[in-house]
Amino acid sequence: MTKDEVITEFLNSFDGMKGNNDGKITKQEFLDYYTDLAVSCPTEDYFCVMMEQTWGLAEDHNSQDFQTTVKQIVSLIR
């Protein structure tokens, strides 16, 4: 696969059954993807640990590190 094909396949994976495979991830597609993923997890704690490890942050909303990391992730996604 070419670099562009890999990127397109990755972006389209967020579309799932409801998506339009346009190579773009809308906020709703992002939320739907993680909602579907959460439903498939055995527990809420499992999902939280998986998200912490995936995105490299801990669920501590008062932590400055948490706030900084979230802002960086949001900036990258946008």
mmCIF file as gemmi writes it, N, C-alpha and C atoms, coordinates in Angstrom:
data_model
loop_
_atom_site.group_PDB
_atom_site.id
_atom_site.type_symbol
_atom_site.label_atom_id
_atom_site.label_alt_id
_atom_site.label_comp_id
_atom_site.label_asym_id
_atom_site.label_entity_id
_atom_site.label_seq_id
_atom_site.pdbx_PDB_ins_code
_atom_site.Cartn_x
_atom_site.Cartn_y
_atom_site.Cartn_z
_atom_site.occupancy
_atom_site.B_iso_or_equiv
_atom_site.pdbx_formal_charge
_atom_site.auth_seq_id
_atom_site.auth_asym_id
_atom_site.pdbx_PDB_model_num
ATOM 1 N N . MET Axp A 1 ? 0.846 -1.189 0 1 0 ? 1 A 1
ATOM 2 C CA . MET Axp A 1 ? 0 0 0 1 0 ? 1 A 1
ATOM 3 C C . MET Axp A 1 ? 0.887 1.246 0 1 0 ? 1 A 1
ATOM 4 N N . THR Axp A 2 ? 0.396 2.266 -0.649 1 0 ? 2 A 1
ATOM 5 C CA . THR Axp A 2 ? 1.108 3.532 -0.626 1 0 ? 2 A 1
ATOM 6 C C . THR Axp A 2 ? 0.777 4.273 0.667 1 0 ? 2 A 1
ATOM 7 N N . LYS Axp A 3 ? 1.542 5.306 0.951 1 0 ? 3 A 1
ATOM 8 C CA . LYS Axp A 3 ? 1.291 6.126 2.133 1 0 ? 3 A 1
ATOM 9 C C . LYS Axp A 3 ? -0.13 6.698 2.099 1 0 ? 3 A 1
ATOM 10 N N . ASP Axp A 4 ? -0.55 7.195 0.95 1 0 ? 4 A 1
ATOM 11 C CA . ASP Axp A 4 ? -1.891 7.763 0.814 1 0 ? 4 A 1
ATOM 12 C C . ASP Axp A 4 ? -2.98 6.718 1.026 1 0 ? 4 A 1
ATOM 13 N N . GLU Axp A 5 ? -2.753 5.492 0.546 1 0 ? 5 A 1
ATOM 14 C CA . GLU Axp A 5 ? -3.734 4.418 0.738 1 0 ? 5 A 1
ATOM 15 C C . GLU Axp A 5 ? -3.85 4.041 2.211 1 0 ? 5 A 1
ATOM 16 N N . VAL Axp A 6 ? -2.731 4.016 2.907 1 0 ? 6 A 1
ATOM 17 C CA . VAL Axp A 6 ? -2.744 3.699 4.34 1 0 ? 6 A 1
ATOM 18 C C . VAL Axp A 6 ? -3.517 4.771 5.107 1 0 ? 6 A 1
ATOM 19 N N . ILE Axp A 7 ? -3.242 6.026 4.795 1 0 ? 7 A 1
ATOM 20 C CA . ILE Axp A 7 ? -3.939 7.129 5.468 1 0 ? 7 A 1
ATOM 21 C C . ILE Axp A 7 ? -5.431 7.08 5.181 1 0 ? 7 A 1
ATOM 22 N N . THR Axp A 8 ? -5.801 6.848 3.937 1 0 ? 8 A 1
ATOM 23 C CA . THR Axp A 8 ? -7.212 6.775 3.566 1 0 ? 8 A 1
ATOM 24 C C . THR Axp A 8 ? -7.911 5.63 4.285 1 0 ? 8 A 1
ATOM 25 N N . GLU Axp A 9 ? -7.265 4.472 4.323 1 0 ? 9 A 1
ATOM 26 C CA . GLU Axp A 9 ? -7.868 3.324 5.024 1 0 ? 9 A 1
ATOM 27 C C . GLU Axp A 9 ? -8.036 3.617 6.508 1 0 ? 9 A 1
ATOM 28 N N . PHE Axp A 10 ? -7.037 4.249 7.117 1 0 ? 10 A 1
ATOM 29 C CA . PHE Axp A 10 ? -7.122 4.62 8.532 1 0 ? 10 A 1
ATOM 30 C C . PHE Axp A 10 ? -8.288 5.576 8.759 1 0 ? 10 A 1
ATOM 31 N N . LEU Axp A 11 ? -8.378 6.622 7.953 1 0 ? 11 A 1
ATOM 32 C CA . LEU Axp A 11 ? -9.456 7.597 8.114 1 0 ? 11 A 1
ATOM 33 C C . LEU Axp A 11 ? -10.815 6.962 7.882 1 0 ? 11 A 1
ATOM 34 N N . ASN Axp A 12 ? -10.919 6.096 6.901 1 0 ? 12 A 1
ATOM 35 C CA . ASN Axp A 12 ? -12.194 5.443 6.615 1 0 ? 12 A 1
ATOM 36 C C . ASN Axp A 12 ? -12.607 4.472 7.714 1 0 ? 12 A 1
ATOM 37 N N . SER Axp A 13 ? -11.658 3.976 8.497 1 0 ? 13 A 1
ATOM 38 C CA . SER Axp A 13 ? -12.005 3.056 9.585 1 0 ? 13 A 1
ATOM 39 C C . SER Axp A 13 ? -12.873 3.745 10.632 1 0 ? 13 A 1
ATOM 40 N N . PHE Axp A 14 ? -12.793 5.056 10.722 1 0 ? 14 A 1
ATOM 41 C CA . PHE Axp A 14 ? -13.636 5.791 11.665 1 0 ? 14 A 1
ATOM 42 C C . PHE Axp A 14 ? -15.077 5.893 11.18 1 0 ? 14 A 1
ATOM 43 N N . ASP Axp A 15 ? -15.302 5.682 9.897 1 0 ? 15 A 1
ATOM 44 C CA . ASP Axp A 15 ? -16.649 5.795 9.355 1 0 ? 15 A 1
ATOM 45 C C . ASP Axp A 15 ? -17.544 4.643 9.788 1 0 ? 15 A 1
ATOM 46 N N . GLY Axp A 16 ? -16.989 3.46 9.918 1 0 ? 16 A 1
ATOM 47 C CA . GLY Axp A 16 ? -17.79 2.304 10.303 1 0 ? 16 A 1
ATOM 48 C C . GLY Axp A 16 ? -18.94 2.079 9.339 1 0 ? 16 A 1
ATOM 49 N N . MET Axp A 17 ? -20.011 1.526 9.838 1 0 ? 17 A 1
ATOM 50 C CA . MET Axp A 17 ? -21.172 1.218 8.993 1 0 ? 17 A 1
ATOM 51 C C . MET Axp A 17 ? -21.95 2.482 8.611 1 0 ? 17 A 1
ATOM 52 N N . LYS Axp A 18 ? -21.812 3.541 9.417 1 0 ? 18 A 1
ATOM 53 C CA . LYS Axp A 18 ? -22.608 4.746 9.199 1 0 ? 18 A 1
ATOM 54 C C . LYS Axp A 18 ? -21.905 5.771 8.312 1 0 ? 18 A 1
ATOM 55 N N . GLY Axp A 19 ? -20.629 5.562 8.065 1 0 ? 19 A 1
ATOM 56 C CA . GLY Axp A 19 ? -19.836 6.584 7.401 1 0 ? 19 A 1
ATOM 57 C C . GLY Axp A 19 ? -19.972 6.621 5.898 1 0 ? 19 A 1
ATOM 58 N N . ASN Axp A 20 ? -19.317 7.62 5.321 1 0 ? 20 A 1
ATOM 59 C CA . ASN Axp A 20 ? -19.397 7.819 3.881 1 0 ? 20 A 1
ATOM 60 C C . ASN Axp A 20 ? -18.051 7.605 3.186 1 0 ? 20 A 1
ATOM 61 N N . ASN Axp A 21 ? -17.024 7.186 3.952 1 0 ? 21 A 1
ATOM 62 C CA . ASN Axp A 21 ? -15.691 6.91 3.403 1 0 ? 21 A 1
ATOM 63 C C . ASN Axp A 21 ? -15.169 8.043 2.519 1 0 ? 21 A 1
ATOM 64 N N . ASP Axp A 22 ? -15.263 9.274 3.049 1 0 ? 22 A 1
ATOM 65 C CA . ASP Axp A 22 ? -14.801 10.431 2.288 1 0 ? 22 A 1
ATOM 66 C C . ASP Axp A 22 ? -13.373 10.84 2.656 1 0 ? 22 A 1
ATOM 67 N N . GLY Axp A 23 ? -12.72 10.059 3.529 1 0 ? 23 A 1
ATOM 68 C CA . GLY Axp A 23 ? -11.351 10.375 3.912 1 0 ? 23 A 1
ATOM 69 C C . GLY Axp A 23 ? -11.251 11.481 4.946 1 0 ? 23 A 1
ATOM 70 N N . LYS Axp A 24 ? -12.377 11.86 5.518 1 0 ? 24 A 1
ATOM 71 C CA . LYS Axp A 24 ? -12.408 12.901 6.554 1 0 ? 24 A 1
ATOM 72 C C . LYS Axp A 24 ? -13.123 12.339 7.772 1 0 ? 24 A 1
ATOM 73 N N . ILE Axp A 25 ? -12.702 12.788 8.948 1 0 ? 25 A 1
ATOM 74 C CA . ILE Axp A 25 ? -13.336 12.356 10.188 1 0 ? 25 A 1
ATOM 75 C C . ILE Axp A 25 ? -14.052 13.553 10.797 1 0 ? 25 A 1
ATOM 76 N N . THR Axp A 26 ? -15.376 13.497 10.807 1 0 ? 26 A 1
ATOM 77 C CA . THR Axp A 26 ? -16.14 14.557 11.455 1 0 ? 26 A 1
ATOM 78 C C . THR Axp A 26 ? -16.168 14.291 12.956 1 0 ? 26 A 1
ATOM 79 N N . LYS Axp A 27 ? -16.548 15.297 13.701 1 0 ? 27 A 1
ATOM 80 C CA . LYS Axp A 27 ? -16.668 15.12 15.15 1 0 ? 27 A 1
ATOM 81 C C . LYS Axp A 27 ? -17.657 14 15.458 1 0 ? 27 A 1
ATOM 82 N N . GLN Axp A 28 ? -18.768 13.962 14.728 1 0 ? 28 A 1
ATOM 83 C CA . GLN Axp A 28 ? -19.769 12.927 14.965 1 0 ? 28 A 1
ATOM 84 C C . GLN Axp A 28 ? -19.234 11.54 14.647 1 0 ? 28 A 1
ATOM 85 N N . GLU Axp A 29 ? -18.477 11.403 13.557 1 0 ? 29 A 1
ATOM 86 C CA . GLU Axp A 29 ? -17.879 10.106 13.218 1 0 ? 29 A 1
ATOM 87 C C . GLU Axp A 29 ? -16.902 9.668 14.3 1 0 ? 29 A 1
ATOM 88 N N . PHE Axp A 30 ? -16.11 10.601 14.819 1 0 ? 30 A 1
ATOM 89 C CA . PHE Axp A 30 ? -15.159 10.305 15.89 1 0 ? 30 A 1
ATOM 90 C C . PHE Axp A 30 ? -15.907 9.817 17.132 1 0 ? 30 A 1
ATOM 91 N N . LEU Axp A 31 ? -16.954 10.543 17.511 1 0 ? 31 A 1
ATOM 92 C CA . LEU Axp A 31 ? -17.743 10.152 18.69 1 0 ? 31 A 1
ATOM 93 C C . LEU Axp A 31 ? -18.442 8.816 18.479 1 0 ? 31 A 1
ATOM 94 N N . ASP Axp A 32 ? -19.002 8.6 17.296 1 0 ? 32 A 1
ATOM 95 C CA . ASP Axp A 32 ? -19.669 7.325 16.995 1 0 ? 32 A 1
ATOM 96 C C . ASP Axp A 32 ? -18.675 6.166 17.066 1 0 ? 32 A 1
ATOM 97 N N . TYR Axp A 33 ? -17.479 6.374 16.529 1 0 ? 33 A 1
ATOM 98 C CA . TYR Axp A 33 ? -16.454 5.323 16.536 1 0 ? 33 A 1
ATOM 99 C C . TYR Axp A 33 ? -16.137 4.906 17.97 1 0 ? 33 A 1
ATOM 100 N N . TYR Axp A 34 ? -15.88 5.897 18.841 1 0 ? 34 A 1
ATOM 101 C CA . TYR Axp A 34 ? -15.522 5.558 20.215 1 0 ? 34 A 1
ATOM 102 C C . TYR Axp A 34 ? -16.724 5.091 21.035 1 0 ? 34 A 1
ATOM 103 N N . THR Axp A 35 ? -17.919 5.508 20.666 1 0 ? 35 A 1
ATOM 104 C CA . THR Axp A 35 ? -19.12 4.976 21.325 1 0 ? 35 A 1
ATOM 105 C C . THR Axp A 35 ? -19.263 3.499 21.002 1 0 ? 35 A 1
ATOM 106 N N . ASP Axp A 36 ? -19.117 3.152 19.721 1 0 ? 36 A 1
ATOM 107 C CA . ASP Axp A 36 ? -19.196 1.742 19.322 1 0 ? 36 A 1
ATOM 108 C C . ASP Axp A 36 ? -18.101 0.92 19.984 1 0 ? 36 A 1
ATOM 109 N N . LEU Axp A 37 ? -16.912 1.493 20.079 1 0 ? 37 A 1
ATOM 110 C CA . LEU Axp A 37 ? -15.799 0.794 20.72 1 0 ? 37 A 1
ATOM 111 C C . LEU Axp A 37 ? -16.081 0.575 22.203 1 0 ? 37 A 1
ATOM 112 N N . ALA Axp A 38 ? -16.614 1.585 22.866 1 0 ? 38 A 1
ATOM 113 C CA . ALA Axp A 38 ? -16.915 1.479 24.3 1 0 ? 38 A 1
ATOM 114 C C . ALA Axp A 38 ? -17.938 0.383 24.57 1 0 ? 38 A 1
ATOM 115 N N . VAL Axp A 39 ? -18.93 0.279 23.709 1 0 ? 39 A 1
ATOM 116 C CA . VAL Axp A 39 ? -19.98 -0.734 23.879 1 0 ? 39 A 1
ATOM 117 C C . VAL Axp A 39 ? -19.398 -2.14 23.776 1 0 ? 39 A 1
ATOM 118 N N . SER Axp A 40 ? -18.339 -2.284 22.991 1 0 ? 40 A 1
ATOM 119 C CA . SER Axp A 40 ? -17.756 -3.619 22.806 1 0 ? 40 A 1
ATOM 120 C C . SER Axp A 40 ? -16.785 -4.005 23.921 1 0 ? 40 A 1
ATOM 121 N N . CYS Axp A 41 ? -16.495 -3.091 24.833 1 0 ? 41 A 1
ATOM 122 C CA . CYS Axp A 41 ? -15.573 -3.387 25.946 1 0 ? 41 A 1
ATOM 123 C C . CYS Axp A 41 ? -16.326 -4.06 27.09 1 0 ? 41 A 1
ATOM 124 N N . PRO Axp A 42 ? -15.656 -4.967 27.79 1 0 ? 42 A 1
ATOM 125 C CA . PRO Axp A 42 ? -16.343 -5.702 28.861 1 0 ? 42 A 1
ATOM 126 C C . PRO Axp A 42 ? -16.763 -4.819 30.037 1 0 ? 42 A 1
ATOM 127 N N . THR Axp A 43 ? -15.988 -3.775 30.341 1 0 ? 43 A 1
ATOM 128 C CA . THR Axp A 43 ? -16.344 -2.873 31.44 1 0 ? 43 A 1
ATOM 129 C C . THR Axp A 43 ? -15.948 -1.447 31.083 1 0 ? 43 A 1
ATOM 130 N N . GLU Axp A 44 ? -16.529 -0.504 31.797 1 0 ? 44 A 1
ATOM 131 C CA . GLU Axp A 44 ? -16.175 0.902 31.594 1 0 ? 44 A 1
ATOM 132 C C . GLU Axp A 44 ? -14.72 1.152 32.007 1 0 ? 44 A 1
ATOM 133 N N . ASP Axp A 45 ? -14.288 0.5 33.084 1 0 ? 45 A 1
ATOM 134 C CA . ASP Axp A 45 ? -12.901 0.647 33.53 1 0 ? 45 A 1
ATOM 135 C C . ASP Axp A 45 ? -11.922 0.162 32.456 1 0 ? 45 A 1
ATOM 136 N N . TYR Axp A 46 ? -12.251 -0.94 31.805 1 0 ? 46 A 1
ATOM 137 C CA . TYR Axp A 46 ? -11.405 -1.461 30.731 1 0 ? 46 A 1
ATOM 138 C C . TYR Axp A 46 ? -11.28 -0.43 29.607 1 0 ? 46 A 1
ATOM 139 N N . PHE Axp A 47 ? -12.415 0.155 29.227 1 0 ? 47 A 1
ATOM 140 C CA . PHE Axp A 47 ? -12.409 1.171 28.178 1 0 ? 47 A 1
ATOM 141 C C . PHE Axp A 47 ? -11.546 2.363 28.592 1 0 ? 47 A 1
ATOM 142 N N . CYS Axp A 48 ? -11.684 2.818 29.836 1 0 ? 48 A 1
ATOM 143 C CA . CYS Axp A 48 ? -10.899 3.966 30.31 1 0 ? 48 A 1
ATOM 144 C C . CYS Axp A 48 ? -9.401 3.672 30.27 1 0 ? 48 A 1
ATOM 145 N N . VAL Axp A 49 ? -9.007 2.501 30.721 1 0 ? 49 A 1
ATOM 146 C CA . VAL Axp A 49 ? -7.582 2.121 30.68 1 0 ? 49 A 1
ATOM 147 C C . VAL Axp A 49 ? -7.095 2.066 29.245 1 0 ? 49 A 1
ATOM 148 N N . MET Axp A 50 ? -7.902 1.498 28.358 1 0 ? 50 A 1
ATOM 149 C CA . MET Axp A 50 ? -7.52 1.403 26.953 1 0 ? 50 A 1
ATOM 150 C C . MET Axp A 50 ? -7.328 2.805 26.357 1 0 ? 50 A 1
ATOM 151 N N . MET Axp A 51 ? -8.226 3.734 26.673 1 0 ? 51 A 1
ATOM 152 C CA . MET Axp A 51 ? -8.11 5.1 26.155 1 0 ? 51 A 1
ATOM 153 C C . MET Axp A 51 ? -6.906 5.823 26.758 1 0 ? 51 A 1
ATOM 154 N N . GLU Axp A 52 ? -6.658 5.598 28.04 1 0 ? 52 A 1
ATOM 155 C CA . GLU Axp A 52 ? -5.489 6.205 28.679 1 0 ? 52 A 1
ATOM 156 C C . GLU Axp A 52 ? -4.203 5.739 28.003 1 0 ? 52 A 1
ATOM 157 N N . GLN Axp A 53 ? -4.133 4.455 27.71 1 0 ? 53 A 1
ATOM 158 C CA . GLN Axp A 53 ? -2.935 3.917 27.069 1 0 ? 53 A 1
ATOM 159 C C . GLN Axp A 53 ? -2.831 4.344 25.61 1 0 ? 53 A 1
ATOM 160 N N . THR Axp A 54 ? -3.943 4.374 24.916 1 0 ? 54 A 1
ATOM 161 C CA . THR Axp A 54 ? -3.945 4.757 23.506 1 0 ? 54 A 1
ATOM 162 C C . THR Axp A 54 ? -3.537 6.213 23.325 1 0 ? 54 A 1
ATOM 163 N N . TRP Axp A 55 ? -4.108 7.088 24.111 1 0 ? 55 A 1
ATOM 164 C CA . TRP Axp A 55 ? -3.869 8.518 23.949 1 0 ? 55 A 1
ATOM 165 C C . TRP Axp A 55 ? -2.767 9.046 24.86 1 0 ? 55 A 1
ATOM 166 N N . GLY Axp A 56 ? -2.217 8.188 25.741 1 0 ? 56 A 1
ATOM 167 C CA . GLY Axp A 56 ? -1.095 8.576 26.583 1 0 ? 56 A 1
ATOM 168 C C . GLY Axp A 56 ? -1.442 9.6 27.645 1 0 ? 56 A 1
ATOM 169 N N . LEU Axp A 57 ? -2.606 9.444 28.263 1 0 ? 57 A 1
ATOM 170 C CA . LEU Axp A 57 ? -2.981 10.35 29.338 1 0 ? 57 A 1
ATOM 171 C C . LEU Axp A 57 ? -3.788 9.611 30.388 1 0 ? 57 A 1
ATOM 172 N N . ALA Axp A 58 ? -3.766 10.16 31.592 1 0 ? 58 A 1
ATOM 173 C CA . ALA Axp A 58 ? -4.514 9.565 32.696 1 0 ? 58 A 1
ATOM 174 C C . ALA Axp A 58 ? -5.779 10.384 32.935 1 0 ? 58 A 1
ATOM 175 N N . GLU Axp A 59 ? -6.801 9.721 33.422 1 0 ? 59 A 1
ATOM 176 C CA . GLU Axp A 59 ? -8.076 10.388 33.654 1 0 ? 59 A 1
ATOM 177 C C . GLU Axp A 59 ? -8.031 11.167 34.969 1 0 ? 59 A 1
ATOM 178 N N . ASP Axp A 60 ? -7.36 12.288 34.923 1 0 ? 60 A 1
ATOM 179 C CA . ASP Axp A 60 ? -7.256 13.19 36.07 1 0 ? 60 A 1
ATOM 180 C C . ASP Axp A 60 ? -7.505 14.594 35.538 1 0 ? 60 A 1
ATOM 181 N N . HIS Axp A 61 ? -8.756 14.987 35.512 1 0 ? 61 A 1
ATOM 182 C CA . HIS Axp A 61 ? -9.16 16.23 34.865 1 0 ? 61 A 1
ATOM 183 C C . HIS Axp A 61 ? -8.563 17.477 35.5 1 0 ? 61 A 1
ATOM 184 N N . ASN Axp A 62 ? -8.097 17.373 36.735 1 0 ? 62 A 1
ATOM 185 C CA . ASN Axp A 62 ? -7.529 18.536 37.42 1 0 ? 62 A 1
ATOM 186 C C . ASN Axp A 62 ? -6.031 18.674 37.191 1 0 ? 62 A 1
ATOM 187 N N . SER Axp A 63 ? -5.415 17.656 36.65 1 0 ? 63 A 1
ATOM 188 C CA . SER Axp A 63 ? -3.974 17.664 36.419 1 0 ? 63 A 1
ATOM 189 C C . SER Axp A 63 ? -3.62 18.597 35.264 1 0 ? 63 A 1
ATOM 190 N N . GLN Axp A 64 ? -2.584 19.401 35.456 1 0 ? 64 A 1
ATOM 191 C CA . GLN Axp A 64 ? -2.114 20.284 34.389 1 0 ? 64 A 1
ATOM 192 C C . GLN Axp A 64 ? -1.585 19.465 33.223 1 0 ? 64 A 1
ATOM 193 N N . ASP Axp A 65 ? -0.908 18.356 33.505 1 0 ? 65 A 1
ATOM 194 C CA . ASP Axp A 65 ? -0.413 17.478 32.439 1 0 ? 65 A 1
ATOM 195 C C . ASP Axp A 65 ? -1.573 16.957 31.59 1 0 ? 65 A 1
ATOM 196 N N . PHE Axp A 66 ? -2.654 16.57 32.235 1 0 ? 66 A 1
ATOM 197 C CA . PHE Axp A 66 ? -3.834 16.08 31.531 1 0 ? 66 A 1
ATOM 198 C C . PHE Axp A 66 ? -4.374 17.159 30.604 1 0 ? 66 A 1
ATOM 199 N N . GLN Axp A 67 ? -4.555 18.362 31.142 1 0 ? 67 A 1
ATOM 200 C CA . GLN Axp A 67 ? -5.092 19.473 30.351 1 0 ? 67 A 1
ATOM 201 C C . GLN Axp A 67 ? -4.201 19.795 29.155 1 0 ? 67 A 1
ATOM 202 N N . THR Axp A 68 ? -2.894 19.809 29.371 1 0 ? 68 A 1
ATOM 203 C CA . THR Axp A 68 ? -1.946 20.097 28.298 1 0 ? 68 A 1
ATOM 204 C C . THR Axp A 68 ? -1.997 19.025 27.22 1 0 ? 68 A 1
ATOM 205 N N . THR Axp A 69 ? -2.009 17.763 27.634 1 0 ? 69 A 1
ATOM 206 C CA . THR Axp A 69 ? -2.049 16.654 26.67 1 0 ? 69 A 1
ATOM 207 C C . THR Axp A 69 ? -3.334 16.677 25.865 1 0 ? 69 A 1
ATOM 208 N N . VAL Axp A 70 ? -4.455 16.923 26.504 1 0 ? 70 A 1
ATOM 209 C CA . VAL Axp A 70 ? -5.739 16.979 25.802 1 0 ? 70 A 1
ATOM 210 C C . VAL Axp A 70 ? -5.719 18.104 24.765 1 0 ? 70 A 1
ATOM 211 N N . LYS Axp A 71 ? -5.199 19.261 25.142 1 0 ? 71 A 1
ATOM 212 C CA . LYS Axp A 71 ? -5.123 20.382 24.201 1 0 ? 71 A 1
ATOM 213 C C . LYS Axp A 71 ? -4.241 20.032 22.999 1 0 ? 71 A 1
ATOM 214 N N . GLN Axp A 72 ? -3.147 19.334 23.244 1 0 ? 72 A 1
ATOM 215 C CA . GLN Axp A 72 ? -2.254 18.93 22.153 1 0 ? 72 A 1
ATOM 216 C C . GLN Axp A 72 ? -2.951 17.932 21.226 1 0 ? 72 A 1
ATOM 217 N N . ILE Axp A 73 ? -3.657 16.971 21.793 1 0 ? 73 A 1
ATOM 218 C CA . ILE Axp A 73 ? -4.36 15.967 20.994 1 0 ? 73 A 1
ATOM 219 C C . ILE Axp A 73 ? -5.452 16.635 20.159 1 0 ? 73 A 1
ATOM 220 N N . VAL Axp A 74 ? -6.211 17.516 20.778 1 0 ? 74 A 1
ATOM 221 C CA . VAL Axp A 74 ? -7.276 18.215 20.055 1 0 ? 74 A 1
ATOM 222 C C . VAL Axp A 74 ? -6.69 19.036 18.92 1 0 ? 74 A 1
ATOM 223 N N . SER Axp A 75 ? -5.584 19.686 19.168 1 0 ? 75 A 1
ATOM 224 C CA . SER Axp A 75 ? -4.92 20.483 18.14 1 0 ? 75 A 1
ATOM 225 C C . SER Axp A 75 ? -4.463 19.604 16.975 1 0 ? 75 A 1
ATOM 226 N N . LEU Axp A 76 ? -3.898 18.447 17.278 1 0 ? 76 A 1
ATOM 227 C CA . LEU Axp A 76 ? -3.456 17.525 16.23 1 0 ? 76 A 1
ATOM 228 C C . LEU Axp A 76 ? -4.634 16.998 15.411 1 0 ? 76 A 1
ATOM 229 N N . ILE Axp A 77 ? -5.721 16.692 16.076 1 0 ? 77 A 1
ATOM 230 C CA . ILE Axp A 77 ? -6.884 16.148 15.39 1 0 ? 77 A 1
ATOM 231 C C . ILE Axp A 77 ? -7.506 17.196 14.469 1 0 ? 77 A 1
ATOM 232 N N . ARG Axp A 78 ? -7.549 18.421 14.948 1 0 ? 78 A 1
ATOM 233 C CA . ARG Axp A 78 ? -8.133 19.488 14.115 1 0 ? 78 A 1
ATOM 234 C C . ARG Axp A 78 ? -7.276 19.733 12.926 1 0 ? 78 A 1
